[in-house]
Structure formats: C-alpha cells, structure tokens
Amino acid sequence: MTIKASIGKTLVFTAISAGTAHAAPPATPLHHAGSSHTLLSQNALSQSALNQSELNQSALGQSPYAAPSQEDLRLYEIAGAPQPARILQDIQTLVNFGTRHTLSSQTDKDRGIGAARNWIKAEFERISAACDHCLEVIEVGDTVSGKRIPEPTRVVNIIAIQRGTLDPNRVVMMSGDIDSRVSDVMDASSFSPGANDNASGVAGALEAARVLSQYQFGGTIVYAALSGEEQGLYGGAGLADFAKKQGWQVEAVLNNDMIGNIEGINGVVSNHTVRVFSEGVRIAETQAEAKERYFSGGENDSASRNLARHIKQLADQYMTNLDVQLIYRLDRFGRGGHHLPFNKAGFPAVRVMETNENYNRQHQDIRTDNGIAYGDVIEGVDEAFAAKLTALNAISLASMAWAPAPPTQVSISGQVSADTQLSWQADATAEVAGYRIYWRKTTEAEWSHSRYVGKVNSFTLSNMVIDNYLYGVAAVGFNGNTSPVVFPGAAGAFFNPASDAESNAAKSH
C-alpha cells in the first residue's frame, strides 16, 4: 500500500492532565491520498505519556515532533537471506522418503512419515545448535481417527519455538505440511514425492528458522511442520489446541501450502506473484458478535484479513519483483487448508501460496497419459521462487515479532455526530512509540489514509462522519515496525478478551 503525504492545515493539540490544559507542539502532517480539508483533533492525551514519548525518542536521537520511522533496515537483509539451493536440498530430502502419507510407516528409518518427522526434528535441532540453542524443538501430537483415518493413528507435529525477549507469550507462526498423497487419498504405500505439496512449505519453514535464528525478537516466533493435513487438517487442529492450552496470544499464523510452482495449468508462467487468502467474517464469532457486526460493519476486516493486508504492505516496502494478491476468500473455491483450524480456534491465520496452480502436479499418481506428465515431482519446483516466498514469510514474522503487539479493546463511537472517536487500551511497554490511525472508504480494499497520533489511548477525528469510512488502529514501535491494523470491536480483534486480561496481568507482574 502506498500512502501519499500531503500537508494539510497546521493543528494545535491540547494535552489534558489532571483537568489542566497545556499547550502542545504542532501536529505532524496528515497522511492522505485525497482531500486536505479533514481536520483532526487529539483527545485524552496525558502529559505524562507525552513526556515519556519525548524521553524515549530523545534517547534514540529522534525528534518528539516527528513520527517514528516506518522502515526497519534489517528487513531488507532478511528479504535477501533465504538460499534457493538450500531450500531445494531440503525438498529433495523430503522427496527421498518415498511417501510421507499420514498412514505410512512411523517406525521405518528411511521411508514414510516417521522418518520424515525425525529428519525435520533433527534439522531444527541443528539450526538451534548453530544459534546457541535459541530454539526449543518439541513434538506436539495426539492419536486420532476419523473419515480418512480409519484406525487410531498418531499424528505428530514438529515445532521449533524461538522465545521472545520482551513479550514471549505473543506468538507469530509459520507452518508447512509434512504429509503427501497421490490420487487415492487412502493410498499410503505408493511413491508420493509431494515436492511442491507440501515439501516446499516445510523447507520454507526450515529456511526461515535458519535466517531468523540469527536475530533476537521481542515476540515469539514458532516454526511448525504439521502432519495430517491431507487426511483432514488434524495437525493444525492439534497445534491450535496446544496453543490455547499454553495460553499463547497468537497474533498470526502464516500457513504455507505450495510455494514452489510457477507454471500454471492455464499456461501462465510467472515467478513474481503470490496469493494470500484470508477469512472475511470470523468463523469463530459468536451470535452476539455477528449481530454487532451486522449493524456496525467489519465483514471485510477480520484480524486475518488485516493480517493479509499487513503482509502485502511489508512486501511492497521490502520485497522486489513480488506482487502480493490479496484473495478475499478463506481458501481456493470449495477447498481448505491448515490455516482453517487456527481460524476456528479464534486465531488470525492466512494461507500463503503460489498464484498459478498446476493441477496435473497435485494429488496425482506418477504417470504419463496422452503426453501429459502427472505427479508432484521435484522437477516442478522453482527453488528461486520458493526462496522468494520464504523471504516474504521471514520479513512478516520478523516485523511482527519486532513490532509492539496489536492494540486491544479497540472501540469506536460517533453516531449522529460530525466527529468520530477511536479508543483503545494503551500499552505501557517501552517499545511502543505510539499509535497510528488508519481509515479508508467503505468500498476500498486496502487502508488508504493514516495518521500518527502519539502514545495516547484515544483520538477524535473532527468533521469525519463515522458512517462514511472504515477505521482501524495500529501500534507503532521505535524500531520502524508497526503492528497489523486492528478494526474496532470483536469483528477485528486480534486477541480475545480473556487473552487480553491474561497478557495485561502478566505484564503488570
């Protein structure tokens, strides 16, 4: 998203502290793409918050009269760090296990899902050893049975946890799927390389761990290799349940499912586009929340959808030759992926995948019919493209883990009024420089206007009628990173109220 800057009218803020008015510095310019006639006024800005903001900015050599930078130069380095050859090697290793079908052998040392899991776990452990054991590598699994798992079967995920130094309970996650399949979803013995679907996603998670383990982050990053996807999304459901039991505040799940193919069934060959799928209305919303959304809006502003917009904004800033296409749909038409169990659990989650799918290479027996080669073989993987999409994940994870947490308890008011007021729970942690207000017309797909408002807990937009725009708030860090935008109310909340309370209690202690 490109936001054009235009200097509008100079405003004077009034900071309110203990009932006394104080003169405040001139406002920073309004960022907008259209009219310059909108007037904004600040509301409920405490003098102590202003003083603390000035101290923090001065310590970093920044002016208290200027908004913090929205650019973190480290993310350019991360964007260029994933290595295509290393990703291709990992994909080849996974292919060499013959099949990774969920119902294949869990005890064979060289073939089957068990051998693949053991190798992934060992690889995460090698990555951890190289960063002074900065990753906690564990297995998360359960015995399940169902329509595509007729006999009780152990479904095990391998995850690596890179604990945050400031806010370790806040989690951003990248996932890929271990298992593979051929034409018959119950065929656990035939050669099933699953090179693109989905060794590419697992290889991407491993490579992201190699790159990001060289840094420290405020929030926690989880790299996950999930099992049981083709049989019914069992691994994702298990990890979502595990996250809830751990009390994690899951800010984002980036489910990578097929990130290595550039040749579409429609004849298009392209290495510079990627799709990000996201739910519009939260599948986990309650009946009361649905009623509120019906009258106040938000059907296009779930946390997952604003997460997708945030990923696109990061790509526009830090990536080259990559166009992120936001697909306003949970997944491909009538299909599903491993982000769905996280959505059902109430967590923001999206699917990252190639734009041009080749159905001849998906869920197919290895064969040639009428001159057409079928099967998900490694020859169909473009390692440079897989590295590019891995880089997209890496900068997204890094930026969110370095940024402050998305604001909580975001609310909005202004019915039958000329003004619109936004309020939220201010975060007292030192890494929060302040907050940025966003808005757009109701027919616009992405945030088009924004304005930095400082470290406050509410803001009034004067002479902006609430009915005519959609609004949101993001937390801004001193290090150039900003949280995803949060739409007011339950429709757009990133964390549920219970998680908010638990997080605030932990911070107070």
Buried (B, 14 or more C-beta within 10 A) or exposed (E): BEBEEEEBEEBEBEBBBEEEEEEBBEBBBBBBBEEEEBEBBBBBBBBEBBEBBBEBBEEEEBEBEEBBBBEBEBBBBBBEBBBBEBBBEBBBBBBBBBBBBBBBBBEEEEBBBBBBBBBBBEBBBEBBEEBEEBBBBBEBBBEBEEEBBEEEBBBBBBBBBBBBEBBBBBBBBBBBBBBBBBBEBEBBBBEBBBBBBBBBBBBBBBBBBBBBBEBBBBBBBBBBBBBBBBBBBBBBBBBBBBBBEEEBBBBBBBBBBBBBBBBBEEEEEBBEBBBBBBBBBBBBBEEEBBEBBEEBBBEBBBBBBBBBBBBBBBBEBBBEEBEBEBBEBBBBEEEBBBBBBBBBBBBBBBBBBBBBBBEBBBBBBBEEEEEEBBBBBBEBBBBBBBBBBBBBBBBBBBBBBBBBBBBBBBEBBBEEEEBBBBBBEBBEBBBBBBBBBBBBEEEBEBBBBBBBBBBBBBBBBBEBBBEEBBBBBBBBBBBBBBBBBBBBBBBBBBBBEEBBEBBBEEBEE
